[in-house]
Amino acid sequence: MAEATQLMFSHAEVVTALIKQQGLHEGIWGLAINFGLAAANVGQTPDASDANPAAVVPILAIGLQRAEAVSNLAVDAAVANPA
């Protein structure tokens, strides 16, 4: 079998892993992502004769936030990580 070069996870799998890592056993927790915003002029040629203004949106942080209901973005800690 070939060696895996990429592993992908659903939003709920990421939330579940973070819930377990933080030792949370209660509450509904959802995925939280903080984005930044920057601007740049970008083009395909070295002399920038085709430059265009562009937005760059980096992911600054990934975490958990309390949620109202279980969804594809939110997990019940009591189910994912029982005490």
One Martini backbone bead per residue (centre of mass of N, CA, C, O) as a GRO file, in nm:
protein
   83
    1MET     BB    1   0.098   0.035   0.021
    2ALA     BB    2   0.076   0.354   0.005
    3GLU     BB    3   0.182   0.646   0.116
    4ALA     BB    4   0.061   0.893   0.287
    5THR     BB    5   0.031   1.261   0.199
    6GLN     BB    6  -0.281   1.295   0.293
    7LEU     BB    7  -0.503   1.431   0.548
    8MET     BB    8  -0.851   1.439   0.596
    9PHE     BB    9  -1.107   1.645   0.763
   10SER     BB   10  -1.373   1.709   0.917
   11HIS     BB   11  -1.516   1.932   1.112
   12ALA     BB   12  -1.608   1.729   1.334
   13GLU     BB   13  -1.328   1.595   1.370
   14VAL     BB   14  -1.184   1.847   1.469
   15VAL     BB   15  -1.364   1.905   1.711
   16THR     BB   16  -1.322   1.636   1.855
   17ALA     BB   17  -1.016   1.662   1.893
   18LEU     BB   18  -1.029   1.929   2.060
   19ILE     BB   19  -1.204   1.825   2.288
   20LYS     BB   20  -1.004   1.606   2.381
   21GLN     BB   21  -0.752   1.789   2.421
   22GLN     BB   22  -0.922   1.974   2.643
   23GLY     BB   23  -1.122   1.795   2.824
   24LEU     BB   24  -1.415   1.788   2.725
   25HIS     BB   25  -1.765   1.688   2.864
   26GLU     BB   26  -1.935   1.954   2.788
   27GLY     BB   27  -2.119   2.064   2.550
   28ILE     BB   28  -2.143   2.264   2.266
   29TRP     BB   29  -1.908   2.255   1.991
   30GLY     BB   30  -1.748   2.474   1.761
   31LEU     BB   31  -1.611   2.595   1.489
   32ALA     BB   32  -1.326   2.823   1.487
   33ILE     BB   33  -1.230   3.101   1.266
   34ASN     BB   34  -0.957   3.314   1.209
   35PHE     BB   35  -0.929   3.595   1.007
   36GLY     BB   36  -0.758   3.771   0.774
   37LEU     BB   37  -0.632   4.080   0.603
   38ALA     BB   38  -0.496   4.141   0.276
   39ALA     BB   39  -0.298   4.324   0.035
   40ALA     BB   40  -0.223   4.295  -0.327
   41ASN     BB   41  -0.017   4.292  -0.607
   42VAL     BB   42  -0.090   4.079  -0.888
   43GLY     BB   43   0.099   3.870  -1.125
   44GLN     BB   44   0.248   3.683  -1.407
   45THR     BB   45   0.473   3.897  -1.432
   46PRO     BB   46   0.773   4.044  -1.343
   47ASP     BB   47   0.678   4.353  -1.436
   48ALA     BB   48   0.364   4.395  -1.363
   49SER     BB   49   0.173   4.455  -1.628
   50ASP     BB   50  -0.075   4.254  -1.488
   51ALA     BB   51  -0.166   4.386  -1.240
   52ASN     BB   52  -0.371   4.314  -0.944
   53PRO     BB   53  -0.583   4.348  -0.713
   54ALA     BB   54  -0.572   4.171  -0.391
   55ALA     BB   55  -0.683   3.923  -0.170
   56VAL     BB   56  -0.577   3.809   0.156
   57VAL     BB   57  -0.684   3.507   0.353
   58PRO     BB   58  -0.582   3.419   0.644
   59ILE     BB   59  -0.528   3.179   0.882
   60LEU     BB   60  -0.485   3.241   1.233
   61ALA     BB   61  -0.714   3.049   1.372
   62ILE     BB   62  -0.810   2.749   1.558
   63GLY     BB   63  -1.127   2.652   1.721
   64LEU     BB   64  -1.357   2.697   1.989
   65GLN     BB   65  -1.721   2.721   2.029
   66ARG     BB   66  -2.008   2.781   2.136
   67ALA     BB   67  -2.320   2.606   2.084
   68GLU     BB   68  -2.663   2.531   2.025
   69ALA     BB   69  -2.611   2.296   1.802
   70VAL     BB   70  -2.590   2.024   1.632
   71SER     BB   71  -2.356   1.975   1.355
   72ASN     BB   72  -2.115   1.989   1.108
   73LEU     BB   73  -1.967   2.213   1.330
   74ALA     BB   74  -2.098   2.052   1.585
   75VAL     BB   75  -2.032   1.910   1.918
   76ASP     BB   76  -2.094   1.680   2.169
   77ALA     BB   77  -1.895   1.622   2.437
   78ALA     BB   78  -2.053   1.387   2.580
   79VAL     BB   79  -2.017   1.203   2.321
   80ALA     BB   80  -1.709   1.243   2.227
   81ASN     BB   81  -1.619   1.286   2.566
   82PRO     BB   82  -1.659   1.104   2.805
   83ALA     BB   83  -1.608   1.089   3.156
   0.00000   0.00000   0.00000
